[in-house]
Amino acid sequence: MKQRGFTLVELMISMVMSLLILTALVSMFVNTSSSNREMERMNGLLENGRFTTQLLQQELVHAGYWGGYLPEFDNLSSTIDPADVPSAIPDVCQAYNTWDIAYGSNLLGIPVQSADVLPAGPGCLAPLSQKAGTDVLIVRHADTCVPGTANCEPDTAGRLYLQSSLCRAEDDNAGMAQGAMSNTLTLSASASAVNNIYKGLTLRTVAGTGAGQVNSIIAYNGATKVATMSSPWALIPDATTTYAFEYVLGTGAFPLHNRDCVGTGTPATLPITAGTLADKRLLISDLYYVHDFPHPDRPGETIPTLVRSRLDFVGGTLAQQAPVALIAGVEGFRVELGIDNRSDSGAPVDYTDAIAWADPDTKTSPTNRGDGAPDEFVRCTTATPCTSAQLTDVVAVKLYVLARSRDKTPGYVDDRSYCLGEYDADGTCPAANTIAAANDNYRRHVFATSVRLINVSARRETP
């Protein structure tokens, strides 16, 4: 029987068909790989944008949390003219050894601030340059955990902690002054004999001569009971003056107590040392901004990245530490602050005066205090800087983030402009809020969110 194989024509046809099938398979593989890479870029873009807003939301929710301490100007039970209203915007880069009572009051009274220029100074270690056209956000609060407890960092000497007294004013955080000079106060005879045990404490004169003044102790002599104050007295106290310790913001001793403190005498024989020491909490001061880092794979290109500098004690220095990279691909960052500058009656706020109640009996409407809701949103810039009064009234924050893919998409051109802020009434984006089209091969997406500062706004709400 004769045997037959493929003819040359059949073989050539088979090869052509195989090549066509192979070409189709290769084309499908290339397209699938390209689609997967593009999907990976988009997923990374969306994930980084959402993570950025989520991270900043979680930080801002804690802004203004000071443990048990409540600034007097925000205390709706106060009946006097507050002495701790912020008088200036705290400089985040001010060296710690120059902080005084005014700086401490400003720090606790202004938990959130923003700007369009990165601050600089001896209190900030090696800050990186800021990406042009982006904002800076500063958030402050006390840590939500107590050092040394589960899931909390250990108590570390040299770090900055806040401790507030939870005793009643007539118990262990009060005493009768023996006298004073321009910048000293002689504490009661029963005050501690330990040198500098009260160093860093903030003290308020609650009755007698000079009542209502706030000052902080920078040195204390246990033998003489003389406390040296950080600032001269406006009205020098005398032996009729009763004082009370409010809080400690420092790195030294923390002698204040919880509510289980026990007073056994009059203020003239106090303060005492009985009871459980009050918790102290690490003071958090975080500075967020955007910096262009060199691309690790492509020389000459950069990756815009959200970074954070945190106040901490490292290498023997308490300062805003060198920033660390958090999230890559954050190209645009704008901040708008919600200002609560009118009461529920429509009258402007004034925290320098005692509370004026619309009805002194029910005390449900303070006419010169905010109501916890933002009345306007502003962006703090060099051209239009925010005032300390505006920052004192911040109760909400709007965040706008422009996220960019890490890598380019071949053949794609981003010719769109982006709006980082509110639109005008006619639906157009103001020039100040517009990010011009880059006309490059990166993909971008805008993320926006609003955050209520619960710890600030809730203090100002009334039934």
C-alpha positions in Angstrom: 0.0 0.0 0.0 1.3 3.4 -0.9 2.1 5.9 2.0 1.4 9.6 1.5 2.6 12.6 3.7 1.8 16.3 3.6 2.4 18.0 0.4 4.4 21.2 0.3 1.3 23.2 -0.2 -0.5 21.6 2.7 2.6 22.2 4.9 2.8 25.8 4.0 -0.9 26.3 4.6 -0.6 24.7 8.1 2.4 27.0 8.9 0.5 30.1 7.9 -2.5 29.1 9.9 -0.3 28.3 12.9 1.4 31.7 12.6 -2.0 33.4 12.4 -3.2 31.6 15.5 0.1 32.4 17.3 -0.2 36.1 16.3 -3.7 36.2 17.7 -2.6 34.6 20.9 0.4 36.9 21.3 -1.8 39.9 20.5 -4.4 38.8 23.1 -1.6 38.3 25.7 -0.1 41.7 25.0 -3.5 43.4 25.2 -4.4 41.5 28.4 -1.1 42.4 30.0 -1.5 46.0 28.9 -5.0 46.0 30.4 -3.8 44.4 33.6 -1.0 47.0 33.9 -3.5 49.8 33.3 -5.9 48.4 35.8 -3.1 48.1 38.3 -2.2 51.8 37.7 -5.8 52.9 38.2 -6.3 50.7 41.2 -3.1 52.1 42.7 -4.2 55.7 41.9 -7.7 55.2 43.5 -6.2 53.3 46.5 -3.7 56.1 47.2 -6.3 58.8 46.9 -8.7 57.1 49.2 -6.0 56.2 51.7 -4.8 59.8 51.8 -8.3 61.2 52.6 -8.9 58.4 55.1 -5.6 59.0 56.9 -6.2 62.7 57.2 -9.8 62.2 58.3 -8.6 59.9 61.1 -6.1 62.5 62.2 -8.5 65.4 62.1 -11.2 63.6 64.1 -8.8 63.7 67.1 -7.8 67.3 66.7 -8.4 69.3 69.8 -8.6 66.3 72.1 -6.7 67.2 75.3 -7.6 64.4 77.7 -9.4 66.0 80.6 -8.3 69.5 79.8 -10.8 72.1 78.5 -9.6 75.6 77.5 -11.5 78.1 79.5 -12.5 80.2 76.5 -14.4 77.1 75.2 -15.9 76.2 78.6 -19.6 77.1 78.5 -19.8 76.8 82.3 -17.2 79.6 82.8 -18.4 82.9 84.2 -15.3 85.0 83.9 -13.4 86.7 81.1 -11.2 83.9 79.6 -7.5 84.5 79.9 -6.4 81.7 77.5 -7.8 83.0 74.2 -5.2 82.4 71.5 -3.4 85.7 70.8 -1.2 84.5 68.0 -0.8 81.7 65.6 1.7 79.1 67.0 4.8 78.7 65.0 5.3 74.9 64.5 9.0 75.5 64.0 9.6 77.5 67.1 12.3 76.0 69.3 10.8 74.2 72.3 13.1 75.9 74.8 11.5 79.2 73.9 7.9 78.2 74.5 6.1 80.2 77.2 2.6 80.3 78.7 1.2 82.3 75.7 2.6 79.8 73.2 1.1 76.9 75.2 -2.3 78.6 75.3 -2.1 79.2 71.6 -1.1 75.6 70.9 -4.0 74.2 72.8 -6.5 76.8 71.5 -5.6 76.2 67.8 -5.4 72.5 67.1 -5.6 72.9 63.3 -4.0 75.3 61.0 -3.0 75.4 57.4 -0.9 77.5 55.0 0.4 77.4 51.5 4.1 77.8 52.5 6.1 75.3 54.5 7.3 76.8 57.8 11.0 76.7 58.7 13.0 77.4 61.9 15.1 75.8 64.6 12.2 73.7 65.9 11.9 71.8 62.6 14.7 69.4 61.7 15.8 69.2 58.0 12.4 69.8 56.3 12.2 68.8 52.7 11.0 71.3 50.1 7.3 71.6 49.4 5.8 70.9 46.0 4.6 74.2 44.5 0.9 74.9 44.6 0.1 72.6 47.5 -0.9 73.3 51.0 0.4 72.5 54.5 -1.8 71.0 57.2 -0.9 71.0 60.9 -2.9 68.9 63.3 -2.5 68.8 67.1 -4.1 66.6 69.8 -3.2 64.5 72.9 -2.6 60.8 72.3 -5.7 58.7 72.8 -3.8 56.1 74.8 -1.8 56.3 78.0 1.9 55.6 77.8 2.8 52.1 78.9 -0.7 50.6 78.4 -1.6 48.0 75.8 -1.0 49.2 72.2 0.6 52.4 73.4 4.2 53.5 73.3 6.2 53.4 76.5 6.7 56.4 78.8 9.8 58.0 77.5 11.8 60.7 79.2 12.2 63.9 77.2 9.0 63.5 75.2 6.3 66.2 75.5 3.3 65.1 77.6 0.1 66.8 78.7 -1.5 66.1 82.1 -4.6 67.9 83.4 -5.9 68.0 86.9 -9.3 66.3 87.4 -9.6 67.4 91.0 -12.0 70.1 92.1 -10.4 73.6 92.5 -10.8 73.4 96.2 -8.9 70.1 96.5 -5.3 69.2 95.6 -4.8 71.5 92.7 -5.4 74.7 94.7 -3.6 76.7 97.3 -3.4 80.1 99.0 -0.5 82.2 97.8 1.9 83.6 100.4 2.9 86.5 98.2 4.4 87.3 94.8 6.7 89.5 92.9 6.6 90.7 89.3 7.4 87.2 87.9 7.2 84.9 90.9 4.6 83.4 93.1 5.2 82.0 96.6 3.0 78.9 96.9 1.2 77.8 100.0 3.2 76.6 103.0 2.1 73.0 102.3 3.4 73.0 98.7 5.9 70.3 97.8 9.4 70.5 99.1 10.8 68.9 95.9 12.6 71.2 93.6 11.0 71.8 90.2 8.1 69.4 90.8 5.8 72.0 89.5 8.0 73.0 86.6 5.9 73.1 83.4 2.5 73.4 85.2 0.0 76.0 84.1 -1.5 78.0 87.0 -4.6 80.1 87.2 -5.4 82.7 89.9 -9.0 81.8 90.8 -9.8 84.3 93.5 -8.4 87.4 95.3 -6.0 89.9 93.8 -5.3 89.4 90.2 -8.0 86.6 89.8 -8.3 85.2 86.3 -4.6 85.4 85.3 -2.9 82.4 83.7 0.8 81.8 83.9 3.2 78.8 83.8 6.0 77.8 86.2 9.5 77.5 84.7 11.3 76.8 88.0 10.4 76.0 91.5 12.4 76.1 94.8 11.0 73.5 97.2 12.7 75.1 100.2 11.3 78.6 99.8 8.1 77.5 97.9 8.9 80.2 95.3 7.7 79.5 91.8 9.3 81.5 88.9 6.7 82.3 86.3 7.2 82.3 82.5 5.7 85.8 82.2 5.4 88.9 84.4 2.0 89.3 86.2 -0.3 91.9 84.8 -1.5 92.4 88.4 0.8 91.0 91.1 -1.0 88.6 93.4 -0.8 88.8 97.2 -1.7 86.8 100.2 -5.4 87.0 99.4 -4.9 85.2 96.1 -6.0 81.6 95.6 -4.4 79.7 92.7 -5.2 76.4 91.0 -3.0 74.2 88.8 -4.8 73.4 85.5 -2.4 71.3 83.4 1.2 70.3 82.7 2.6 70.6 79.2 6.2 69.6 79.5 8.8 66.9 79.8 9.4 66.9 83.6 7.3 66.2 86.6 3.6 65.4 86.4 2.1 65.7 89.9 -1.6 66.4 89.2 -4.4 64.0 90.4 -7.6 62.3 89.4 -11.0 62.9 91.0 -10.1 60.6 93.9 -7.9 63.3 95.4 -8.8 64.0 99.0 -8.7 67.5 100.5 -8.5 67.6 104.3 -8.2 71.3 104.9 -8.7 74.8 103.5 -6.8 76.1 100.5 -4.3 77.6 102.9 -3.1 74.1 103.8 -3.1 72.7 100.3 -2.1 71.4 97.8 -2.0 67.8 98.9 -0.5 64.7 97.4 -3.2 62.1 98.1 -5.0 60.2 95.4 -4.2 58.7 92.0 -2.0 60.6 89.6 -3.9 61.8 86.5 -3.0 60.2 83.2 -0.5 62.0 81.1 -0.8 61.8 77.3 1.8 62.3 74.6 1.2 65.6 72.7 0.9 64.9 69.0 1.8 67.7 66.5 1.8 66.5 62.9 2.7 68.5 59.9 1.6 67.2 56.5 2.7 68.4 53.0 3.7 67.2 49.6 7.3 66.7 48.4 8.7 65.5 45.0 10.9 62.5 45.5 13.2 61.3 42.7 11.7 58.3 40.8 13.7 55.2 41.7 13.7 53.8 38.2 13.7 56.8 35.9 16.3 59.5 36.4 15.0 63.0 35.9 11.5 62.1 37.0 9.8 62.6 40.4 7.0 61.1 42.4 4.9 63.6 44.4 4.5 62.1 47.8 2.5 63.0 51.0 4.9 63.3 53.9 4.5 63.9 57.6 6.8 65.5 60.2 5.9 64.7 63.8 7.0 66.5 67.0 9.1 64.0 69.0 12.2 63.6 71.1 15.0 62.0 69.0 18.7 62.1 69.6 18.4 64.4 72.6 16.3 67.0 70.8 12.6 67.7 71.1 11.5 69.1 67.7 9.5 68.5 64.5 11.4 65.6 63.2 12.6 65.1 59.6 9.5 64.1 57.5 8.8 60.5 56.4 7.1 59.5 53.2 3.5 58.3 53.7 1.7 57.9 50.3 3.2 58.2 46.8 1.2 59.8 44.0 -0.3 62.7 45.9 0.2 65.6 43.4 -2.2 68.2 44.6 -3.3 69.1 48.1 -5.6 71.9 49.2 -7.1 72.7 52.6 -10.1 74.8 53.4 -11.0 75.6 57.0 -14.6 75.9 58.3 -14.9 79.0 60.5 -17.6 79.2 63.2 -17.5 83.0 63.7 -21.2 83.7 64.5 -23.5 82.5 67.3 -26.9 80.9 66.7 -28.3 84.4 67.0 -26.2 85.7 64.1 -24.0 87.9 66.3 -20.2 87.7 65.9 -18.3 85.7 68.4 -16.0 87.3 71.1 -14.1 84.9 73.3 -12.3 87.6 75.2 -15.4 88.5 77.2 -17.4 86.3 79.6 -20.3 84.4 78.1 -23.4 86.5 77.3 -26.5 84.3 77.5 -29.6 85.2 75.6 -31.5 83.8 78.6 -29.4 83.6 81.8 -31.9 81.2 83.3 -32.0 78.5 80.7 -28.4 79.2 79.3 -29.2 77.6 76.0 -28.0 80.3 73.7 -24.7 82.1 74.2 -24.8 85.2 72.0 -21.1 85.7 71.8 -20.0 82.1 71.3 -20.0 79.9 68.3 -22.7 77.2 67.8 -20.3 74.5 66.5 -21.3 74.8 62.8 -19.1 76.4 60.2 -20.3 79.8 58.9 -17.8 80.0 56.1 -14.8 78.2 54.6 -11.5 79.9 53.9 -8.1 78.9 52.5 -5.1 80.3 54.4 -2.5 81.6 52.0 0.4 84.0 52.0 -1.7 86.5 50.1 -4.7 86.1 52.4 -3.4 84.6 55.7 -5.7 83.4 58.4 -5.8 85.2 61.7 -5.5 83.7 65.1 -9.2 84.5 65.7 -10.2 82.6 62.6 -8.0 79.6 63.5 -9.5 79.6 67.0 -12.9 79.2 65.4 -12.1 76.3 63.1 -14.7 73.5 63.5 -14.5 71.7 60.2 -12.0 71.0 57.4 -12.4 70.4 53.7 -9.7 68.4 52.0 -9.0 68.2 48.3 -6.5 65.7 47.0 -5.3 65.2 43.4 -3.9 61.7 43.1 -1.6 60.7 40.2 -0.6 57.3 38.9 2.9 56.2 39.7 3.8 55.3 36.1 2.9 56.7 32.7 0.3 55.2 30.4 1.7 54.9 26.8 -0.5 56.7 24.3 -2.6 58.4 26.9 -2.5 62.2 27.2 -4.1 63.9 30.3 -5.4 67.2 28.8 -7.9 67.9 31.5 -7.7 70.6 34.2 -8.7 69.8 37.8 -10.6 71.8 40.4 -9.3 71.6 44.0 -12.0 73.6 45.8 -15.5 74.9 45.5 -17.0 75.8 42.2 -18.5 79.2 41.5 -22.3 79.7 41.4 -22.1 79.4 37.5 -20.4 76.0 37.7 -16.9 77.2 36.8 -13.8 76.6 38.9 -12.1 79.7 40.2 -8.6 80.2 38.8 -7.1 80.0 42.3 -8.6 76.4 42.6 -7.7 75.2 39.1 -4.8 72.8 38.4 -3.9 73.3 34.7 -3.8 70.4 32.3 -0.4 68.6 32.5 -0.6 67.2 29.0 1.5 64.2 30.0 1.0 60.4 30.1 -0.1 60.2 33.8 -3.7 59.5 34.9 -5.2 61.6 37.7 -8.3 61.8 39.9 -9.6 64.3 42.5 -10.8 63.2 45.9 -12.7 65.5 48.2 -14.0 65.1 51.8 -15.2 67.2 54.7 -14.3 66.5 58.3 -16.0 67.8 61.4 -13.6 68.6 64.3 -15.7 66.8 66.9 -13.7 67.8 70.0 -14.0 71.5 69.1 -17.5 71.8 67.6 -19.1 69.6 70.3 -18.0 72.0 73.0 -19.9 74.8 71.4 -23.2 73.1 70.9 -26.1 73.9 73.2 -29.5 72.2 73.5 
